[in-house]
C-alpha cells in the first residue's frame, strides 16, 4: 500500500474532473434527477406534517399527533426505499470509471446490480460498526470519568481529557473506513477490510486531504444553493433571539418551519430554480467527492495513475 501525496492528489482530482466531467454528468444526471424529484415531492409533505404537529402544542394528544403525522409515514417509507436505490446508484455511477476504468455505454446510468448491493451492504456494516464503536467508547469513557471523579478537583480535567481522547479515537476509526466505497467498487467486495488496510499510516494525510477538498467545495460549489436559504435566515435569527422565552420560541419555530416549507411549494416562482440548483448541487457534490475518494483510493492502493 502507498502513501497519499496530499497536494498531488488534490491536483489529480481536479485533473480528472476536467478530463471526465462530461462523462460524470452523463452517468449521474438521471439518478440525480430522480433523487431531486423525490426529495422535492416528499419534503413539502414532511414540513406540512411538522407544522401541523407544532400547532398542537408542546403536549399534543397522542391521537391528534398520530393523525397529523400519519400521512407522512408512507412518504417516509417510500423515501427510504428510493434513497436505498438511488444513492448507491449515484455512488456507483460516479466511481466505476475512476477506480475500475469502466466506460459508460449509454448517455445515462440507471442500473442496480452487484456493485449497488455491495455499497448497501458496506453502508449497513459501517453503520453497525460505528454504533458499536460509539457505544463501547461512550461506556468506557463514562466508567473512567466516574472513577476520575474520585480524584477530586483534578477529576474534571481528567474527564475532559478522556472525552477529547475518545472523540479522537472515534474520528480515527471513521478515517480508516473512509475509502470503503471506492475500495468496494475497485475490488468487488464490501471494501471495509480493504479500506482499513489501505488507510494504515495515511490517517493524517487523509484528514488534510479531506479538509482541503471540503474547503474548496464549500467555497466554490455550495454557493449554488446558498442564495435560496438566505430567505430562511430571518427565521433563524428570531429563533436565536427568542432564547428561553417559550412563547417567542414557539412562534419563531413556526416561522422557521413555514419558511422552509415555502422552498418546496411548487406554486411559488422560486420553486423551480431551487429544484434546478438542488439538482446541480447533487450532481456536482456527488461527482466531486466520489472522484476525490476514488483518487485517494488509487494512490493508497498502489494504482497511482489517477
N, C-alpha and C positions, 0 to 999 in steps of 0.2 A: 504494500500500500504506500501511496505517495503523500507528500506534504502539500497542503493547499497554498499556492502562491497568491496571496490575497489580492494584490493590485493587478496582477496579471489575470486573475480570474474575473475581476471587475471589467477589465478591458475585453476579455474574451466573451463575456456575457453580452456586452453591447455590440461587439462584432458579429456575434451570432444573430442577435435581434435585427441588425441591419441587413445581413445576408438572407435571412429566412423569415423576415417579418410578414411578408405576403402569405407564405405557406402557413405560418402560425395563425394568421387571421382566418384563412380558409378552413383550417382544422377546427377553430374554436367558434366561429360565428353562429353556427346552427345550435349547438348545445347551449351556448351563452344566451342566444335569443330566447330559447325555450325557458331557460332558467330565469331570465329577466321578466318574461311574461308571467310565469308562475308566481314570482315574487311580487310583481305589481298587482296581480289579481288577489293574492292572499293577504297582503299587508293591510289593505283597506279594511277587510273584514276583521283582522286582528285588532286594529285600532278602534273600530266600531265597538267591539266586544269590551275592550279595556275602558272605553268611555262610558259604556252602559254600566259596567261593574263599578267604576269610580262614582257614578251618580247614585249608587245605592248606599254610599256612606262607608264609614270605617268598619262597621259591624253589620254587614248585609245579612238578610235572611238567606239561609243556605239554598232554599228552593228558588228564590229570586236570583241568586248568584248563578245557580246551575242553568236557569232559563236564559240569563244574559250570556253565559259562556257556551251553552250547549251547541249552537250552530257552528262555533269555531272548532270544535273537536274534530269534526270531519275534515275541515280545511287543514288543520294541523297534521292529521294523519296523511292526507294527500300530499302535503308539502314535504313531510319526512320521506315519503316514498319517492317523490320527484327528485329531491336532493340526493337521495341514496343512489339514484340512477344518473342524474345529470352531472353532479360534482365529480364523481370518479371518471365519468366520460371526458370531462374537460381536462382533468389531470392527465389522463392517458393521451388525449388528443395533442396536448402541448408538450409531452415528454417523449413520445415514441421516436421522433426523429433525432432529438437532442442526444439521447443516450443509446439508441439502438440503430439509428440510421434508416428507420422505416420511412418510406415515401408515401405521401398522400395520393390515393388513386382516384379521387373524385374532388369536386370543388367544395366539399364539406366532409365532416366526420360525424357519423351517427352510428356508433357501434357499441355493443355491450357483450363482452366475452370474458376470456380468461384474465386479461390484464385488469379490467374493471373489477372483477370479482376478487382478484388478489389485492387491489387497492382497498376495497371494502374490508377484506379480512385483516389487512395490516392496520387499518384505522381502528377497527374494533379491538384488536390486540393492544394497540398503543394506548387507547383509552383505558382499557383494563389495567395495563401496566402502570400508567400514570396515576390512576386512582389508588392502586395498591401501594405505589411508592409514596404517594402523598399521605396515605393513612399510616404507613409504617413510620415515616419521618415525623408526622404530627404526634403520633403516640410516643415515639422515642423522645422527642423534644419536650413533650408535656411531662413525662416522667422525670427527665433530667432537670427541667425547670422547677418541678416540685421539690426535688432533692436540693437544688441550689438555693431554694428559699430558706433552707436551714443555715445557710452561710451568713445570714444577717443582711446588713446593708449591701454587701457585695453581690447578694443573690439577684438583685435586679439587673445589674450589669451582666452577670453570667447568663441570665435568661435572654437578654438582648443578643448577646454573642451567639448563643445557641440557636436563636431564631434566624439570625443572619446566615450562620453556617448551614442550617437546614435548607434555607432558600437557595444557597449556592449549590448545594448537592442536588437539589431538585432541578435547578436550571441546567447543571452539567448533565444530568440524566436526559433532559429534553434535547440538549445539543447532540448527544450521542445518537439519538433517534431521528435527528432532523433530516437525514438523507434517505429515509426509509422508502419514500415513494419513487424517486429515481432509481434506487437500488432494486426495487421490486420490478420496475419496467425493464431495467437492464438485464437482470438475471432470471426473470420469470419465476420469482419466488415471492414470499411475503416481504422480503427485503430487510427485516428487522435485524437479524444477526449480521447481515452484510453491511448495513449502516453502522452497527456497533463496532465492527472490525475496522471499517474504513475510516471512521472518525477518531480512532485511537491516536492520540498525540496531535489532533487537529482542533481541539475544542476552542482554544483561544483564537486561532485563525478563523474558524467558522463564525465565532461571535463577532469578530471585527468585520469580516466579510458581510455578515447579515446586517450589522449596523450601517455600514456604508450603503448597501443596497436599499435598506429601508429609508435612509435619509434622502437618497436620490429619488426614490419613488414618491415619497410624501411631498418633496419639494416640487417635483415636475408634474406628476400624474394625478395626485389627489385633488388638484385644482379642478378636475373635471366635474366633480360633484359638490365641491365645497360651496360654490355660489348658491346652490339650491338649499343648503342647510343654513344659510345666513338668515333666512326667513324665520327660523325657529329660535334664533339666539335671544330675542327679547323675552321669550317664554322661559328660557333657562335663567336669564338674569332675574326675572321675577321670582323664580323658584329659589334661587340663592338668597335673594333679598328677603324672602319670607322668613328664613331662619327657623326658629322654633315655634312661630305663630301657627297654630293648627289650621285656623280659618284661611289665612293668607296662603299657607302652603297647599291646602286643598284646591283653592282657586287657581293657583299657579300651575299645579299638576294638571288640572283640567285644560288650561290654556295650552300647555305643552303637548298634551295628547291630541288636542284639536289641530294644533299647528302641524304635528307630524302626520295626522290623518289627511290634512289638506294636500300634502305632497302626493298622495296616492288617489286623489279624486280625479277620475278621468274626464269629468266635465269642466275642469279648470284648464285654462290655456297653458299653464306651466307643466301639466302632467306629461305631455308627450316629449317635450325637451328633457324633462327629468328622467323619463324612461330611456331616452336615447343616450343620455350621459351615463346612466347606470349600466346600460348595455356596453358602451365603450369602455367604461371602467372595469367591468367584469372581464372583457376580452384582454385588455391591456394588463391588468393586475395578474390574471392567470398566466398569460404569456411571460410576463416579466419575472415572476417568482419561480415559475416552472423552469424556465431557462437558467435562472440563477442557480437553482438547486441541481439541475442537470449538469451544468458546467462544473459545479463544485464536486459532484459525484465523479465525473470523468477525471478530474485531477487527482482526487484522493484514492480512486480505484486503480490508477495507473494508466488510464486511457486519456492522456493529456492533450490529444489533438481536438480541443474544444472549438 
